[in-house]
Amino acid sequence: MTELVILLKSIEKLRKQLNDLINAKSLNLQDPEIIAASEILDDAISKFNEILINMKDK
């Protein structure tokens, strides 16, 4: 698998985990665990976008 495919699968897994965590925390979006999980997902999405931009530039 390419790095992009692996990252995309990771993003989907992180998104599901975040959604499950939000539901488990009764939609309290200020919970520190939710904030941390969201930041991890944001980092993965940023990395994905960076790879796409680099691929476009080549």
Secondary structure, DSSP 8 states (H G I E B T S, - for coil): --HHHHHHHHHHHHHHHHHHHHHHTTT-TT-HHHHHHHHHHHHHHHHHHHHHHHHHH-
